[in-house]
Amino acid sequence: MLLTTRESITGKTLEELGTVTGSTVQSVHIGKDFMAGFKTLVGGELTSYTEMMQEARKIATGRMVAEAVNLGAEAIVCLRYASSSITQGAAEIIAYGTAVKFKD
């Protein structure tokens, strides 16, 4: 499945199939959340949260792609990600875009 943030694919005429989405809510282990609290005192990257967000993007993307496959799509254009905080240590990630087929 071709994924792009662009509105078009060079050399292709696209047939829009509809909007597709995938989302997940992820949290970190309580121990990692506790340690991240200490890290905020001294500064630096909160690697447990970085890893959580990377995994969440993977899951959300996979779910979006599965939805596009069910529509018979060959690509997803205008791919975007959004996130929101659900509670301390948990976040929702949503991946969304437009599923398309190639006309030519």
Secondary structure, DSSP 8 states (H G I E B T S, - for coil): -EE-SSSS-TT--EEEEEEEEEEEEEE--HHHHHHHHHHHHH-S--HHHHHHHHHHHHHHHHHHHHHHHHTT-SEEEEEEEEEEEEETTEEEEEEEEEEEEE--
